[in-house]
Amino acid sequence: MKEKTDNKFLIKLAALAGEIMLKSGAETYRVEDTMTHILRKSDAEHVDPVAFNTAILVTIQEKDQEPISVIRRVKSRGTNLRNIVQVNDISRRFCKDELTVQQAYEELKQVKGKQYSRLVYNLGTVGVVLGFALFFGGKSVEAGAALIVGSVLAALVTVGKKLRFNDFFLDIFCSIGIAFVSISLKQYLIKDMNLDTIIISGIMPLVPGVAITNAVRDTLQGDYLSGAARILEAFLKAAAIAIGVGIGMGAATGLIGKGIL
């Protein structure tokens, strides 16, 4: 790829690959490593891919030429290991000359954002809540309560996504619902259940486990800026969950105490 136009297309390929990986929850060092391997297919004198939590910067410079740079803003992030695996596979095949730049770019554009339907996600949410309730020592009573709370959580997440809540307020919204419904179940329907087990199991799908894991991995790789940003992200999610549970418990207890609920 000795022509400048080829390098322009190559930098678009690297930026797209990095953007998909970052949106899918990949560590920043993994994103940079993938982009670096793609850019090394060029004969450019310098290639400098940089990934942050919210942006990607890719620069490539040929000898005696002005550098070419591409910046991509990444506003939404989630966890989709399938997308990461697909991008890795495409980049490896490209680096082995099994794909041209155009073919690799077209294949990357076919990588979908969602792997499963909303129904499957909701069923998975209910299953996670039920699984943790049993894991934390819950019996049949807690299992039944977990199914109800998990269903409520799935409904709240669906509503929050449709209303386009940001992640912080979505976590608060869902946590309020979990605490409120759990206390209501304890008070009126399933009095023998362990309230702590149900609330803790209900918030587990919201806990930022991936963010914490990636923060540690980025920090160990020497990417302190991204590691610190992910730690802050995990802290904000944990704070949102705590705030939501506190509001939900306070509201439910207050309404019950006044005889309104």
C-alpha positions as CSV (number, residue, x, y, z in Angstrom):
1,M,0.0,0.0,0.0
2,K,2.3,2.7,-1.2
3,E,-0.2,5.2,-2.6
4,K,-1.5,7.9,-0.3
5,T,-5.1,7.0,-1.2
6,D,-4.5,3.5,0.0
7,N,-3.2,4.8,3.3
8,K,-6.2,7.0,3.6
9,F,-8.4,4.0,3.2
10,L,-6.2,2.0,5.6
11,I,-6.6,4.6,8.3
12,K,-10.4,4.5,7.9
13,L,-10.2,0.7,8.3
14,A,-8.1,1.0,11.5
15,A,-10.4,3.6,13.0
16,L,-13.5,1.6,12.3
17,A,-12.0,-1.5,13.8
18,G,-11.0,0.4,16.9
19,E,-14.4,2.1,17.2
20,I,-16.3,-1.2,17.1
21,M,-14.0,-2.7,19.7
22,L,-14.2,0.2,22.1
23,K,-18.0,0.3,21.8
24,S,-18.1,-3.4,22.5
25,G,-16.2,-3.1,25.8
26,A,-12.6,-4.0,24.7
27,E,-9.7,-2.7,26.8
28,T,-8.0,0.4,25.3
29,Y,-4.6,-1.4,25.0
30,R,-6.3,-4.2,23.0
31,V,-7.9,-1.6,20.7
32,E,-4.6,0.2,20.2
33,D,-2.8,-3.2,19.5
34,T,-5.4,-4.1,16.8
35,M,-5.2,-0.8,15.1
36,T,-1.4,-0.9,15.2
37,H,-1.3,-4.3,13.5
38,I,-3.6,-3.0,10.7
39,L,-1.6,0.2,10.2
40,R,1.7,-1.7,9.9
41,K,0.5,-3.0,6.6
42,S,1.4,0.4,5.3
43,D,4.9,1.6,4.4
44,A,4.3,4.8,6.4
45,E,7.2,6.1,8.4
46,H,5.0,6.7,11.5
47,V,1.8,5.1,12.7
48,D,0.3,6.3,16.0
49,P,-3.1,4.9,17.2
50,V,-4.4,6.2,20.5
51,A,-7.5,5.0,22.2
52,F,-9.4,6.6,25.1
53,N,-12.7,5.6,26.7
54,T,-14.6,8.2,24.7
55,A,-12.4,8.8,21.6
56,I,-10.0,7.3,19.1
57,L,-7.2,9.1,17.4
58,V,-5.3,7.5,14.5
59,T,-2.4,9.2,12.7
60,I,-0.3,7.9,9.8
61,Q,2.6,9.7,8.2
62,E,4.5,8.8,5.0
63,K,8.0,10.0,4.4
64,D,8.2,13.6,3.4
65,Q,4.4,13.9,3.5
66,E,1.9,15.6,5.8
67,P,0.4,13.3,8.4
68,I,-3.1,12.0,8.0
69,S,-5.3,11.8,11.1
70,V,-8.7,10.5,11.9
71,I,-10.6,11.2,15.1
72,R,-13.7,9.2,16.1
73,R,-15.9,10.1,19.0
74,V,-17.3,7.1,21.0
75,K,-20.4,8.1,22.9
76,S,-21.9,4.7,23.8
77,R,-20.2,1.7,25.2
78,G,-21.4,-1.8,26.2
79,T,-20.2,-5.4,26.4
80,N,-20.4,-7.5,23.2
81,L,-17.6,-10.1,23.1
82,R,-18.9,-11.4,19.8
83,N,-18.1,-8.1,18.1
84,I,-14.6,-8.1,19.5
85,V,-14.0,-11.6,18.3
86,Q,-15.2,-10.7,14.8
87,V,-13.0,-7.6,14.6
88,N,-10.0,-9.7,15.8
89,D,-10.7,-12.3,13.2
90,I,-11.0,-9.8,10.4
91,S,-7.9,-7.9,11.4
92,R,-5.8,-11.1,11.5
93,R,-7.1,-12.3,8.1
94,F,-6.2,-8.8,6.7
95,C,-2.7,-8.9,8.2
96,K,-2.2,-12.3,6.7
97,D,-3.1,-10.8,3.3
98,E,-6.2,-13.0,3.1
99,L,-8.3,-9.9,2.7
100,T,-7.8,-6.6,0.8
101,V,-8.3,-3.3,2.5
102,Q,-11.7,-2.9,0.8
103,Q,-12.8,-6.4,1.7
104,A,-11.8,-6.0,5.3
105,Y,-13.6,-2.6,5.5
106,E,-16.8,-4.1,4.1
107,E,-16.7,-7.0,6.5
108,L,-16.2,-4.6,9.4
109,K,-19.3,-2.6,8.3
110,Q,-21.3,-5.8,8.6
111,V,-20.4,-6.3,12.3
112,K,-23.7,-5.7,14.0
113,G,-24.1,-3.7,17.2
114,K,-26.5,-6.1,18.9
115,Q,-26.1,-9.9,19.1
116,Y,-29.5,-10.7,20.7
117,S,-33.0,-9.3,20.7
118,R,-34.5,-7.4,23.5
119,L,-36.5,-10.4,24.6
120,V,-33.4,-12.5,24.9
121,Y,-31.7,-9.8,26.9
122,N,-34.7,-9.6,29.2
123,L,-34.8,-13.3,29.8
124,G,-31.1,-13.3,30.5
125,T,-31.7,-10.5,33.1
126,V,-34.3,-12.5,34.9
127,G,-32.1,-15.6,34.8
128,V,-29.1,-13.7,36.3
129,V,-31.3,-12.4,39.2
130,L,-32.6,-15.9,39.8
131,G,-29.2,-17.4,39.6
132,F,-27.7,-15.0,42.1
133,A,-30.6,-15.4,44.5
134,L,-29.9,-19.2,44.6
135,F,-26.1,-18.5,44.8
136,F,-26.5,-16.3,47.8
137,G,-28.3,-19.1,49.7
138,G,-31.9,-18.4,48.7
139,K,-34.5,-21.1,48.8
140,S,-37.7,-21.5,46.8
141,V,-39.3,-18.5,48.4
142,E,-36.4,-16.2,47.4
143,A,-36.4,-17.9,43.9
144,G,-40.0,-16.9,43.4
145,A,-39.3,-13.3,44.6
146,A,-36.2,-13.2,42.3
147,L,-38.3,-14.0,39.3
148,I,-40.7,-11.1,40.0
149,V,-37.9,-8.7,40.8
150,G,-35.9,-9.8,37.7
151,S,-39.0,-9.3,35.5
152,V,-39.4,-5.8,37.0
153,L,-35.8,-5.0,36.3
154,A,-36.0,-6.2,32.7
155,A,-39.1,-4.0,32.2
156,L,-37.4,-1.0,33.7
157,V,-34.3,-1.4,31.6
158,T,-36.5,-1.7,28.5
159,V,-38.4,1.5,29.4
160,G,-35.2,3.3,30.2
161,K,-33.6,2.4,26.9
162,K,-36.7,3.5,25.0
163,L,-36.7,6.8,26.9
164,R,-33.0,7.1,26.2
165,F,-31.9,7.6,29.7
166,N,-28.1,7.9,30.1
167,D,-26.3,5.1,32.0
168,F,-26.2,7.0,35.3
169,F,-29.9,7.8,35.5
170,L,-30.8,4.4,34.1
171,D,-29.0,2.7,37.0
172,I,-30.7,5.0,39.5
173,F,-34.1,4.4,37.9
174,C,-33.7,0.6,37.9
175,S,-32.3,0.5,41.4
176,I,-35.3,2.5,42.8
177,G,-37.6,0.0,41.2
178,I,-35.7,-3.0,42.6
179,A,-35.7,-1.7,46.1
180,F,-39.3,-0.5,46.0
181,V,-40.7,-3.8,44.6
182,S,-38.6,-5.9,46.9
183,I,-39.8,-4.2,50.1
184,S,-43.4,-4.3,48.8
185,L,-43.1,-8.1,48.2
186,K,-41.7,-8.5,51.7
187,Q,-44.5,-6.5,53.2
188,Y,-47.5,-7.9,51.4
189,L,-46.9,-11.0,49.3
190,I,-43.8,-13.1,50.3
191,K,-43.2,-12.2,54.0
192,D,-40.8,-15.1,54.6
193,M,-38.3,-14.1,52.0
194,N,-34.8,-12.7,52.8
195,L,-35.0,-9.0,51.7
196,D,-31.2,-8.6,51.6
197,T,-30.8,-11.5,49.3
198,I,-33.5,-10.3,46.9
199,I,-32.2,-6.7,46.7
200,I,-28.6,-7.8,46.3
201,S,-29.5,-10.3,43.6
202,G,-31.6,-7.7,41.8
203,I,-28.8,-5.2,41.5
204,M,-26.2,-7.7,40.3
205,P,-27.0,-7.2,36.6
206,L,-26.2,-3.5,37.1
207,V,-22.9,-4.0,38.9
208,P,-20.0,-2.6,36.8
209,G,-17.9,-5.8,36.8
210,V,-16.6,-5.4,33.3
211,A,-15.6,-1.8,33.9
212,I,-13.7,-2.7,37.0
213,T,-11.9,-5.6,35.2
214,N,-11.0,-3.4,32.2
215,A,-9.7,-0.7,34.6
216,V,-7.3,-3.1,36.2
217,R,-6.2,-4.6,32.9
218,D,-5.5,-1.1,31.4
219,T,-3.7,0.0,34.5
220,L,-1.5,-3.1,34.5
221,Q,-0.7,-2.4,30.9
222,G,0.5,1.1,31.8
223,D,-2.4,2.9,30.3
224,Y,-3.1,4.9,33.5
225,L,-5.4,7.5,31.9
226,S,-7.8,5.0,30.5
227,G,-7.6,2.9,33.7
228,A,-8.4,5.9,35.9
229,A,-11.3,6.8,33.6
230,R,-12.8,3.3,33.8
231,I,-12.4,3.3,37.6
232,L,-14.3,6.6,37.7
233,E,-17.0,5.0,35.4
234,A,-17.3,2.0,37.7
235,F,-17.5,4.3,40.8
236,L,-20.3,6.4,39.2
237,K,-22.2,3.3,38.3
238,A,-21.8,1.9,41.9
239,A,-22.9,5.3,43.3
240,A,-25.9,5.4,41.0
241,I,-27.0,1.9,42.2
242,A,-26.5,2.9,45.9
243,I,-28.5,6.1,45.4
244,G,-31.3,4.3,43.6
245,V,-31.6,1.6,46.3
246,G,-31.5,4.2,49.0
247,I,-34.3,6.2,47.4
248,G,-36.4,3.1,46.7
249,M,-36.1,1.8,50.2
250,G,-36.8,5.2,51.7
251,A,-39.9,5.8,49.5
252,A,-41.3,2.3,50.1
253,T,-40.7,2.5,53.9
254,G,-42.2,6.0,54.1
255,L,-45.3,5.0,52.1
256,I,-45.9,1.9,54.1
257,G,-45.4,3.8,57.4
258,K,-48.0,6.3,56.4
259,G,-50.4,3.6,55.3
260,I,-50.4,4.8,51.7
261,L,-48.8,1.6,50.3
